[in-house]
Amino acid sequence: MLYATGEGLTHPAGSDGKLATAPFPTPVLPVTLTVGGYPAQILFAGEAA
């Protein structure tokens, strides 16, 4: 499990200082992850409560 920040704009827009609620905001742009130069499978990308 990996938690990261800096996902950029989300849809719907998130709110600073508040817990995310359903429907959870997801990144507008594609999210990618590489490990050792190899692409990794992303199971979820979005805000967590």
PDB file of N, CA, C and O in Angstrom:
ATOM      1  N   MET A   1       0.853  -1.148   0.000  1.00  0.00           N
ATOM      2  CA  MET A   1       0.000   0.000   0.000  1.00  0.00           C
ATOM      3  C   MET A   1       0.907   1.220   0.000  1.00  0.00           C
ATOM      4  O   MET A   1       1.900   1.276   0.726  1.00  0.00           O
ATOM      5  N   LEU A   2       0.552   2.185  -0.817  1.00  0.00           N
ATOM      6  CA  LEU A   2       1.325   3.417  -0.941  1.00  0.00           C
ATOM      7  C   LEU A   2       0.365   4.593  -0.900  1.00  0.00           C
ATOM      8  O   LEU A   2      -0.598   4.653  -1.665  1.00  0.00           O
ATOM      9  N   TYR A   3       0.637   5.518  -0.009  1.00  0.00           N
ATOM     10  CA  TYR A   3      -0.134   6.754   0.050  1.00  0.00           C
ATOM     11  C   TYR A   3       0.760   7.861  -0.471  1.00  0.00           C
ATOM     12  O   TYR A   3       1.941   7.916  -0.129  1.00  0.00           O
ATOM     13  N   ALA A   4       0.214   8.744  -1.294  1.00  0.00           N
ATOM     14  CA  ALA A   4       1.000   9.836  -1.868  1.00  0.00           C
ATOM     15  C   ALA A   4       0.154  11.102  -1.910  1.00  0.00           C
ATOM     16  O   ALA A   4      -1.065  11.059  -1.748  1.00  0.00           O
ATOM     17  N   THR A   5       0.819  12.218  -2.128  1.00  0.00           N
ATOM     18  CA  THR A   5       0.132  13.501  -2.256  1.00  0.00           C
ATOM     19  C   THR A   5       0.499  14.125  -3.590  1.00  0.00           C
ATOM     20  O   THR A   5       1.381  13.635  -4.295  1.00  0.00           O
ATOM     21  N   GLY A   6      -0.179  15.200  -3.926  1.00  0.00           N
ATOM     22  CA  GLY A   6       0.152  15.928  -5.144  1.00  0.00           C
ATOM     23  C   GLY A   6      -0.572  15.420  -6.369  1.00  0.00           C
ATOM     24  O   GLY A   6      -0.028  15.459  -7.472  1.00  0.00           O
ATOM     25  N   GLU A   7      -1.804  14.939  -6.190  1.00  0.00           N
ATOM     26  CA  GLU A   7      -2.538  14.393  -7.327  1.00  0.00           C
ATOM     27  C   GLU A   7      -3.081  15.471  -8.263  1.00  0.00           C
ATOM     28  O   GLU A   7      -3.550  15.158  -9.357  1.00  0.00           O
ATOM     29  N   GLY A   8      -3.025  16.722  -7.849  1.00  0.00           N
ATOM     30  CA  GLY A   8      -3.513  17.804  -8.704  1.00  0.00           C
ATOM     31  C   GLY A   8      -5.015  17.992  -8.594  1.00  0.00           C
ATOM     32  O   GLY A   8      -5.616  17.684  -7.565  1.00  0.00           O
ATOM     33  N   LEU A   9      -5.612  18.497  -9.657  1.00  0.00           N
ATOM     34  CA  LEU A   9      -7.054  18.757  -9.666  1.00  0.00           C
ATOM     35  C   LEU A   9      -7.839  17.459  -9.589  1.00  0.00           C
ATOM     36  O   LEU A   9      -7.432  16.434 -10.136  1.00  0.00           O
ATOM     37  N   THR A  10      -8.980  17.522  -8.894  1.00  0.00           N
ATOM     38  CA  THR A  10      -9.849  16.352  -8.784  1.00  0.00           C
ATOM     39  C   THR A  10     -11.257  16.704  -9.246  1.00  0.00           C
ATOM     40  O   THR A  10     -11.635  17.872  -9.340  1.00  0.00           O
ATOM     41  N   HIS A  11     -12.019  15.648  -9.532  1.00  0.00           N
ATOM     42  CA  HIS A  11     -13.423  15.822  -9.897  1.00  0.00           C
ATOM     43  C   HIS A  11     -14.247  14.885  -9.038  1.00  0.00           C
ATOM     44  O   HIS A  11     -13.981  13.684  -9.076  1.00  0.00           O
ATOM     45  N   PRO A  12     -15.220  15.328  -8.272  1.00  0.00           N
ATOM     46  CA  PRO A  12     -15.464  16.746  -8.004  1.00  0.00           C
ATOM     47  C   PRO A  12     -14.313  17.345  -7.197  1.00  0.00           C
ATOM     48  O   PRO A  12     -13.489  16.622  -6.636  1.00  0.00           O
ATOM     49  N   ALA A  13     -14.272  18.655  -7.149  1.00  0.00           N
ATOM     50  CA  ALA A  13     -13.194  19.352  -6.444  1.00  0.00           C
ATOM     51  C   ALA A  13     -13.193  18.976  -4.964  1.00  0.00           C
ATOM     52  O   ALA A  13     -14.249  18.861  -4.343  1.00  0.00           O
ATOM     53  N   GLY A  14     -11.986  18.785  -4.404  1.00  0.00           N
ATOM     54  CA  GLY A  14     -11.859  18.465  -2.985  1.00  0.00           C
ATOM     55  C   GLY A  14     -11.899  19.727  -2.137  1.00  0.00           C
ATOM     56  O   GLY A  14     -11.841  20.839  -2.661  1.00  0.00           O
ATOM     57  N   SER A  15     -11.999  19.549  -0.829  1.00  0.00           N
ATOM     58  CA  SER A  15     -12.017  20.673   0.107  1.00  0.00           C
ATOM     59  C   SER A  15     -10.895  20.497   1.116  1.00  0.00           C
ATOM     60  O   SER A  15     -10.803  19.454   1.763  1.00  0.00           O
ATOM     61  N   ASP A  16     -10.041  21.504   1.259  1.00  0.00           N
ATOM     62  CA  ASP A  16      -8.950  21.447   2.231  1.00  0.00           C
ATOM     63  C   ASP A  16      -9.498  21.416   3.651  1.00  0.00           C
ATOM     64  O   ASP A  16     -10.442  22.136   3.979  1.00  0.00           O
ATOM     65  N   GLY A  17      -8.898  20.577   4.487  1.00  0.00           N
ATOM     66  CA  GLY A  17      -9.260  20.532   5.896  1.00  0.00           C
ATOM     67  C   GLY A  17     -10.523  19.761   6.212  1.00  0.00           C
ATOM     68  O   GLY A  17     -10.975  19.762   7.358  1.00  0.00           O
ATOM     69  N   LYS A  18     -11.107  19.099   5.217  1.00  0.00           N
ATOM     70  CA  LYS A  18     -12.325  18.327   5.451  1.00  0.00           C
ATOM     71  C   LYS A  18     -12.120  16.891   4.993  1.00  0.00           C
ATOM     72  O   LYS A  18     -11.369  16.639   4.051  1.00  0.00           O
ATOM     73  N   LEU A  19     -12.787  15.943   5.657  1.00  0.00           N
ATOM     74  CA  LEU A  19     -12.738  14.555   5.224  1.00  0.00           C
ATOM     75  C   LEU A  19     -13.452  14.410   3.892  1.00  0.00           C
ATOM     76  O   LEU A  19     -14.473  15.052   3.647  1.00  0.00           O
ATOM     77  N   ALA A  20     -12.907  13.564   3.041  1.00  0.00           N
ATOM     78  CA  ALA A  20     -13.552  13.291   1.759  1.00  0.00           C
ATOM     79  C   ALA A  20     -14.808  12.464   2.004  1.00  0.00           C
ATOM     80  O   ALA A  20     -14.823  11.586   2.867  1.00  0.00           O
ATOM     81  N   THR A  21     -15.848  12.744   1.249  1.00  0.00           N
ATOM     82  CA  THR A  21     -17.093  11.986   1.348  1.00  0.00           C
ATOM     83  C   THR A  21     -17.469  11.470  -0.031  1.00  0.00           C
ATOM     84  O   THR A  21     -17.013  11.999  -1.044  1.00  0.00           O
ATOM     85  N   ALA A  22     -18.296  10.444  -0.069  1.00  0.00           N
ATOM     86  CA  ALA A  22     -18.732   9.859  -1.337  1.00  0.00           C
ATOM     87  C   ALA A  22     -19.601  10.855  -2.091  1.00  0.00           C
ATOM     88  O   ALA A  22     -20.387  11.559  -1.458  1.00  0.00           O
ATOM     89  N   PRO A  23     -19.499  10.947  -3.387  1.00  0.00           N
ATOM     90  CA  PRO A  23     -18.530  10.240  -4.224  1.00  0.00           C
ATOM     91  C   PRO A  23     -17.129  10.828  -4.023  1.00  0.00           C
ATOM     92  O   PRO A  23     -16.952  12.046  -4.057  1.00  0.00           O
ATOM     93  N   PHE A  24     -16.130   9.948  -3.813  1.00  0.00           N
ATOM     94  CA  PHE A  24     -14.779  10.409  -3.535  1.00  0.00           C
ATOM     95  C   PHE A  24     -14.161  11.065  -4.761  1.00  0.00           C
ATOM     96  O   PHE A  24     -14.232  10.519  -5.862  1.00  0.00           O
ATOM     97  N   PRO A  25     -13.548  12.247  -4.575  1.00  0.00           N
ATOM     98  CA  PRO A  25     -12.898  12.925  -5.688  1.00  0.00           C
ATOM     99  C   PRO A  25     -11.766  12.073  -6.271  1.00  0.00           C
ATOM    100  O   PRO A  25     -10.999  11.455  -5.533  1.00  0.00           O
ATOM    101  N   THR A  26     -11.676  12.049  -7.582  1.00  0.00           N
ATOM    102  CA  THR A  26     -10.615  11.326  -8.278  1.00  0.00           C
ATOM    103  C   THR A  26      -9.820  12.302  -9.133  1.00  0.00           C
ATOM    104  O   THR A  26     -10.352  13.336  -9.537  1.00  0.00           O
ATOM    105  N   PRO A  27      -8.556  11.995  -9.416  1.00  0.00           N
ATOM    106  CA  PRO A  27      -7.717  12.898 -10.206  1.00  0.00           C
ATOM    107  C   PRO A  27      -8.283  13.120 -11.607  1.00  0.00           C
ATOM    108  O   PRO A  27      -8.807  12.197 -12.231  1.00  0.00           O
ATOM    109  N   VAL A  28      -8.168  14.359 -12.091  1.00  0.00           N
ATOM    110  CA  VAL A  28      -8.619  14.695 -13.438  1.00  0.00           C
ATOM    111  C   VAL A  28      -7.666  14.095 -14.470  1.00  0.00           C
ATOM    112  O   VAL A  28      -8.106  13.592 -15.503  1.00  0.00           O
ATOM    113  N   LEU A  29      -6.361  14.147 -14.193  1.00  0.00           N
ATOM    114  CA  LEU A  29      -5.350  13.631 -15.114  1.00  0.00           C
ATOM    115  C   LEU A  29      -4.997  12.187 -14.768  1.00  0.00           C
ATOM    116  O   LEU A  29      -5.198  11.756 -13.632  1.00  0.00           O
ATOM    117  N   PRO A  30      -4.474  11.435 -15.739  1.00  0.00           N
ATOM    118  CA  PRO A  30      -4.088  10.045 -15.472  1.00  0.00           C
ATOM    119  C   PRO A  30      -3.010   9.945 -14.393  1.00  0.00           C
ATOM    120  O   PRO A  30      -2.149  10.818 -14.283  1.00  0.00           O
ATOM    121  N   VAL A  31      -3.064   8.883 -13.605  1.00  0.00           N
ATOM    122  CA  VAL A  31      -2.075   8.621 -12.561  1.00  0.00           C
ATOM    123  C   VAL A  31      -1.274   7.392 -12.983  1.00  0.00           C
ATOM    124  O   VAL A  31      -1.851   6.372 -13.360  1.00  0.00           O
ATOM    125  N   THR A  32       0.056   7.489 -12.922  1.00  0.00           N
ATOM    126  CA  THR A  32       0.915   6.356 -13.250  1.00  0.00           C
ATOM    127  C   THR A  32       1.911   6.132 -12.124  1.00  0.00           C
ATOM    128  O   THR A  32       2.200   7.041 -11.346  1.00  0.00           O
ATOM    129  N   LEU A  33       2.432   4.917 -12.046  1.00  0.00           N
ATOM    130  CA  LEU A  33       3.421   4.567 -11.033  1.00  0.00           C
ATOM    131  C   LEU A  33       4.398   3.584 -11.643  1.00  0.00           C
ATOM    132  O   LEU A  33       3.994   2.604 -12.269  1.00  0.00           O
ATOM    133  N   THR A  34       5.677   3.843 -11.461  1.00  0.00           N
ATOM    134  CA  THR A  34       6.694   2.884 -11.879  1.00  0.00           C
ATOM    135  C   THR A  34       7.535   2.502 -10.669  1.00  0.00           C
ATOM    136  O   THR A  34       7.805   3.328  -9.797  1.00  0.00           O
ATOM    137  N   VAL A  35       7.941   1.248 -10.629  1.00  0.00           N
ATOM    138  CA  VAL A  35       8.808   0.737  -9.566  1.00  0.00           C
ATOM    139  C   VAL A  35      10.016   0.116 -10.256  1.00  0.00           C
ATOM    140  O   VAL A  35       9.891  -0.873 -10.978  1.00  0.00           O
ATOM    141  N   GLY A  36      11.176   0.701 -10.030  1.00  0.00           N
ATOM    142  CA  GLY A  36      12.379   0.204 -10.691  1.00  0.00           C
ATOM    143  C   GLY A  36      12.300   0.315 -12.200  1.00  0.00           C
ATOM    144  O   GLY A  36      12.908  -0.478 -12.919  1.00  0.00           O
ATOM    145  N   GLY A  37      11.547   1.303 -12.682  1.00  0.00           N
ATOM    146  CA  GLY A  37      11.404   1.504 -14.116  1.00  0.00           C
ATOM    147  C   GLY A  37      10.300   0.684 -14.763  1.00  0.00           C
ATOM    148  O   GLY A  37      10.053   0.814 -15.962  1.00  0.00           O
ATOM    149  N   TYR A  38       9.634  -0.161 -13.981  1.00  0.00           N
ATOM    150  CA  TYR A  38       8.554  -0.989 -14.512  1.00  0.00           C
ATOM    151  C   TYR A  38       7.206  -0.425 -14.077  1.00  0.00           C
ATOM    152  O   TYR A  38       7.050  -0.016 -12.927  1.00  0.00           O
ATOM    153  N   PRO A  39       6.224  -0.398 -14.992  1.00  0.00           N
ATOM    154  CA  PRO A  39       4.907   0.122 -14.617  1.00  0.00           C
ATOM    155  C   PRO A  39       4.241  -0.771 -13.572  1.00  0.00           C
ATOM    156  O   PRO A  39       4.314  -1.997 -13.646  1.00  0.00           O
ATOM    157  N   ALA A  40       3.595  -0.138 -12.603  1.00  0.00           N
ATOM    158  CA  ALA A  40       2.886  -0.865 -11.548  1.00  0.00           C
ATOM    159  C   ALA A  40       1.382  -0.683 -11.726  1.00  0.00           C
ATOM    160  O   ALA A  40       0.929   0.337 -12.246  1.00  0.00           O
ATOM    161  N   GLN A  41       0.617  -1.675 -11.291  1.00  0.00           N
ATOM    162  CA  GLN A  41      -0.838  -1.605 -11.374  1.00  0.00           C
ATOM    163  C   GLN A  41      -1.369  -0.734 -10.240  1.00  0.00           C
ATOM    164  O   GLN A  41      -1.005  -0.924  -9.079  1.00  0.00           O
ATOM    165  N   ILE A  42      -2.226   0.215 -10.580  1.00  0.00           N
ATOM    166  CA  ILE A  42      -2.855   1.083  -9.587  1.00  0.00           C
ATOM    167  C   ILE A  42      -4.293   0.613  -9.413  1.00  0.00           C
ATOM    168  O   ILE A  42      -5.064   0.577 -10.372  1.00  0.00           O
ATOM    169  N   LEU A  43      -4.645   0.256  -8.193  1.00  0.00           N
ATOM    170  CA  LEU A  43      -5.994  -0.234  -7.923  1.00  0.00           C
ATOM    171  C   LEU A  43      -6.957   0.884  -7.554  1.00  0.00           C
ATOM    172  O   LEU A  43      -8.158   0.766  -7.797  1.00  0.00           O
ATOM    173  N   PHE A  44      -6.451   1.964  -6.973  1.00  0.00           N
ATOM    174  CA  PHE A  44      -7.296   3.103  -6.612  1.00  0.00           C
ATOM    175  C   PHE A  44      -6.453   4.357  -6.620  1.00  0.00           C
ATOM    176  O   PHE A  44      -5.340   4.369  -6.095  1.00  0.00           O
ATOM    177  N   ALA A  45      -6.974   5.401  -7.206  1.00  0.00           N
ATOM    178  CA  ALA A  45      -6.330   6.716  -7.175  1.00  0.00           C
ATOM    179  C   ALA A  45      -7.406   7.737  -6.856  1.00  0.00           C
ATOM    180  O   ALA A  45      -8.327   7.938  -7.648  1.00  0.00           O
ATOM    181  N   GLY A  46      -7.300   8.373  -5.720  1.00  0.00           N
ATOM    182  CA  GLY A  46      -8.282   9.361  -5.316  1.00  0.00           C
ATOM    183  C   GLY A  46      -8.112   9.704  -3.855  1.00  0.00           C
ATOM    184  O   GLY A  46      -7.192   9.219  -3.198  1.00  0.00           O
ATOM    185  N   GLU A  47      -8.992  10.534  -3.350  1.00  0.00           N
ATOM    186  CA  GLU A  47      -8.908  10.950  -1.954  1.00  0.00           C
ATOM    187  C   GLU A  47      -9.397   9.839  -1.039  1.00  0.00           C
ATOM    188  O   GLU A  47     -10.272   9.054  -1.402  1.00  0.00           O
ATOM    189  N   ALA A  48      -8.820   9.789   0.143  1.00  0.00           N
ATOM    190  CA  ALA A  48      -9.217   8.799   1.146  1.00  0.00           C
ATOM    191  C   ALA A  48      -9.737   9.520   2.380  1.00  0.00           C
ATOM    192  O   ALA A  48      -9.267  10.607   2.718  1.00  0.00           O
ATOM    193  N   ALA A  49     -10.689   8.923   3.037  1.00  0.00           N
ATOM    194  CA  ALA A  49     -11.252   9.522   4.250  1.00  0.00           C
ATOM    195  C   ALA A  49     -10.547   9.005   5.469  1.00  0.00           C
ATOM    196  O   ALA A  49     -10.881   9.394   6.588  1.00  0.00           O
TER     197      ALA A  49
END
